[in-house]
């Protein structure tokens, strides 16, 4: 394609030319940091959570670059790596709809993109090539009503108060009796995920699961 000469495909992590958007060297680097976990929960806002990495080192730096330094293309490299994991593919098969954690209109205008929505779409696009089971991305049901302070700038107690009552739900009938996978980039205190899950539960889904690239093991 002509665009490939103007904007050649590169590995998102090292910026070297690579048609797959993830070079072998960086793939091996990710593999060394990978620690895929599926955790189950009872009497919780969601029933299970899967994450790929601890939020540290190479991965932490890449997520910060993706989220705050306008390196939007990094989502392709993360998705490319995750979708190669067979256990993850089996995990995805147990869901019907992917919902990205929403950001406010003001934040989206400033950043230019919702990082969780790009990851959700990237996963669905690659997964759905299989055609045996289709995952739908739904970004019009859950939305953020208030532009809050970024969670990364707050302590544990402040984070909890910062997200209370800032999400809302519409067209909930789309989610009724469906298996919903909520996607975000990082799981830290879990306050954002819990608030979003509580809103989704109002639509009476069959189950709610959570996917994040990384998990931050804070005290």
N, C-alpha and C positions, 0 to 999 in steps of 0.2 A: 504493500500500500504506500501511496505517496506520503501520507502522514508519518509513516515509520522513518522516512528520511529526514523529515522536519523535526519530529519528536520521536527519536528511536526508542524502542522498548528497552528498559533497563531494569536491573535488579534494584528493588526499592531500598535495600540496605546498604549496598556499596556503590550504587550508581553506575556499575559497569554494564555495557550492552549485553542484554540477555532477552531472548524472545519469550522466555517463560516467566519473566518478571521476578525470578528468584534463581540466583546462581548456585552452583553446587557447594561452593565454599560457605556461603551464608546459610544455605540449607543445613549443612553439617553443624554450623554454629548454633542454629536454632534447635537442632536435634539434641545437642549436648545440654541445652538449657531446658528442654522439654520435660515436663512432668505431668502428663495428662491424668486428671482425676475426675471421677464421676462420684459425687457425694449425694446421698439420699437423706431426705428430711421427713419427719412426721410432725403433724400439728404446726405447720409452718406456712408462710405465705406462698411458698412454692415447694414442689415435691423433690426436685433434684437440680444439681448444678454441675456443669462441666467446665473446666478451664484447662488451658494448655501449659501455662508457665507461672512460676513465681514472679511477682512484679519486682524484678531486680536486674542489674547488669545490662547486658546487650539489649534485652527485650524492653526493659524499662525505658532506656534511652530512645529506642525506636518508637515506642508508643508516644512518648513526649514530643518527639519530632513530628509524628503523624498528627497529633492532636493540637499542638500549639505552634508549630513552626511551618505550617502550611505544606508539609510533605504528604499531600493527599494520596499520592500514588502508592504509598506504603501499604494501604489496605489490600491491594492486589497481591503483594508478596506474602502478607500474613495469611490471606485466604488460600493462596496456592499451597502453602505449607500445611495448613490445617486439613484441607480437603483430601490430602493424601493419606490421612490416618484412617484406617479401616474401622476402628472402634468408633470414631467420630461419625463416619458415614452410617454405621448401624444406629447410632444415637439419633441422628437426624431423621431416620426412617420412622421413628416413634412420634413425630410431630407433623402437624398439618399447616400451621401458620407461624411465621417468624415476625416478631414485633421488635423493632429497635427502640431503645430508650430515647424518647424525644428530647430535643433541646428547644429553647424558646426561639421565637421569630427573630428577636434582637440578636441572640447569640449566633444563629444561623447566618444572618445577614453579615455579621462581623467576620465570622470564620469562613463562610462561603459553602459550608457543607456540614452535614451531621455525620460524624465519624462512625457511629453505630449503624446508621442506615446504609452507608457504603459497604460495611462489612456484611450486613444482612443480605443485601442485593448480590454481592460477590459470591457468597456461599450458595444462595439459591440458584444463581445462574450456572454455576459449575455442577452443583448437585443435580439439578433438573435435566442435565444432558442425558442422564440415565433413563429418564422418561417412565420408569416403572412406578415411581412415586413422586408426586409433585409437591414441592414446598412453595407456599405463597407468602410473599412479603406484604404485610399490612401496616402501612404507616399513617393511616387516616383515622384510626380508632383511639389511640392513646396520644395525648398531646399535653404540652406544658403550658400552663396559663400565666406563669410569672417568671420573669428573668431573674434568677437568683445568683448569688455569689458562687463562683466555681468552688466545688467541694474540696479541691486540692489545696485551697487557701485557708481552710478551716480546720479546727481541731475536732476530735471525736464528738463531743457534746454539741458543738455548733453545727456539725454536719446533719445531725438528727433533726434539729429544729429547722434547718435551712430548706429541707425538702418536704416538710409536712404541708399537705394541702395545696401543692403546686401542680399536681397532675389531675387530668380529668379524662373522661371516657365518653365517646359518642359512637353511634352505630354499633353498639355492643352486641346486637343480634348476630353479627358476622362471626363473633367469637364463641357463641353459645355451643356447648358440647364439642368444642374443638380442642385439639392438643396444641397448646401455645408455647413457643420458645421465645423467651425474652432475651435480647442481645444487648450487651454493653461492652466497652473496651476493657475496663478494669473493675474488679470487685474489691472494695476496701472495707469500709464498715458495713456495707450492705444496705444502708439507709435508702438510697435511690432505688435499688432493685426491689426492696420490700414495699416501698410506697407505690411503685408501678404495679407490682403484683397484686396489691390490695385493690387497686382500681380495676385490673383485669378480672379479678375474682367476681366482681359485680355482674359480669357478663355470663357467669356460670359456665366456664370452660370445663372440659373433661379433666385436664391437668395443666399445670404450668411448670416449665423448666427454665433454667437460666444458663446462658453461654457467655463467658467472657474470655478474652484472649489471655488475661493474666489475673492472678489473685494476690492482693497485698496482705500479708499476714501481720496486721497491726495488732498492738496490744489492746 
